Amino acid sequence: MNIKDSVVLITGANRGLGLALTKALQLAGARKIYAAARDPSTVTLPGVHAIKLDVTNAADIAAAVQAAPDLTILINNAGISLGGSITGIDAVDKVRAELDANFYAPMAISTAFAPVLKANGGGAIVNVLSVLSWLTLPGTGTYSVSKAAAWAMTNGLRGELHAQGTQVLGAHMGLMDTDMTKGLEAAKANPADIAASILAALEANQDEVLTDETSRQVKAGINAPRPVYLGEPRA
């Protein structure tokens, strides 16, 4: 997928990885960038087309499709993390909200834009996933459910859109230094580095990208004698 002269829509483009991707796309020569956010006034980067898009709102999705008939690359970046455990008292409410934003929204947006991408030559969809698509850590239970579902959806989407020539790229990463991880004391990747890895994989026509050392270690751990997603063995 050529980024130069492409037309891109990024969800959650006002901050974090979305903002880093927007800046990287500008440097890479994208012709037009639709920077989508729930509140478009929060999109302050010059040279982009800010559009209103609450990814959980069907009317907003339909309006975005009408606003971007020239789209060639869709990046489903927006997401939430509520820090819920599977057995927590509010787990059902949290997982419903996270599924809405992290799974149902990118599925609905991808489905809505698929005909647009087909009409414009196939194009590409990038779904921002996580190492928590593959494993669950303490306090990430409900979020991991939503990201595992998003990973499965990404793989299904790739097969279904193959015939129309649409590249579907799943991007995995560990913790990034963004608002979502504020307050967590752990090593965090620079969103600019993650964005660069995603764009390189997109241009290399890849289907999956492990954007940092954490994602590479976790993926390798899936094939360990005791797969990493099983956690610590019982005594």
C-alpha positions, -999 to +999 in steps of 0.1 A: +000+000+000+015+033-011+011+060+016+023+089-007-008+105-022-031+083-001-063+095+015-065+084+052-091+084+080-078+079+115-102+074+144-091+089+177-067+112+158-066+140+184-041+124+208-018+095+217-011+071+189-037+086+167-019+120+167+014+103+162+000+084+132-014+116+118+020+134+120+038+104+105+013+102+076+019+139+068+056+133+067+051+103+045+032+123+019-004+114+024-025+136+002-054+141+026-060+131+062-094+129+078-086+133+115-117+119+134-125+126+170-157+126+191-151+164+195-135+177+163-124+209+181-098+188+199-080+181+166-055+210+164-028+197+141-026+219+110-033+206+075-058+179+084-096+176+079-112+173+113-144+153+113-168+144+141-169+107+148-181+090+179-171+055+169-200+039+188-226+061+171-241+046+139-252+080+126-217+094+130-203+064+111-227+069+082-219+107+081-181+099+080-186+076+050-204+104+032-177+128+041-148+107+029-158+091-005-122+093-016-108+072+012-080+047+005-067+039+040-088+034+072-070+033+105-092+021+134-072+035+163-098+048+188-103+026+219-108+026+257-095+007+286-115+007+319-092-016+339-117-043+347-111-078+360-132-107+348-146-113+383-150-077+393-184-065+405-187-042+375-171-065+350-201-069+328-207-032+324-170-026+317-167-053+291-198-041+273-183-006+271-149-019+260-165-042+234-185-013+220-155+009+215-127-017+208-146-044+188-181-034+176-169+001+165-140-010+143-161-038+128-189-014+120-166+013+106-147-013+085-179-027+071-192+007+063-160+018+045-153-015+027-173-005-004-156+029-005-122+012-004-132-012-031-144+016-053-110+033-048-089+003-058-089-018-027-069+003-002-061-008+033-075-011+068-053-009+099-067-022+132-048-011+162-048-042+186-025-050+215-004-078+231-035-081+253-052-096+222-032-127+232-029-128+269-046-114+301-028-097+329-041-088+364-065-059+359-068-062+321-094-090+319-123-071+303-100-051+280-083-083+269-117-098+260-124-068+237-090-069+221-091-107+215-124-102+198-109-074+177-080-096+167-104-124+156-125-098+137-094-085+120-084-119+108-120-125+095-120-092+078-088-099+060-102-131+045-135-115+035-119-085+018-091-103+001-111-106-032-115-068-034-078-063-029-080-046+005-050-051+027-060-056+064-031-050+088-033-060+125-010-039+147+001-052+181+021-034+208+027-033+245+023-002+267+027+031+250+033+065+266-002+079+262-031+092+283-044+057+285-014+045+305-008+076+326+000+066+361+013+031+352+049+026+364+063+005+336+084+007+304+064+024+277+071+028+240+071+061+222+039+064+201+060+080+173+080+047+171+049+026+170+034+048+143+066+044+122+064+006+125+028+006+114+034+027+084+064+006+074+044-025+076+016-010+056+039+000+028+055-035+029+021-050+023+022-070+056-009-085+073+004-082+109+030-061+126+047-065+159+056-029+166+078-032+197+100-056+217+071-064+240+049-076+212+077-097+197+084-113+231+047-121+237+042-135+203+072-158+208+058-168+241+026-182+225+048-210+211+066-217+244+062-252+260+038-235+284+022-207+263+024-173+279-014-169+278-018-197+303-001-177+330+018-192+360+013-229+366-007-239+396+013-252+426 
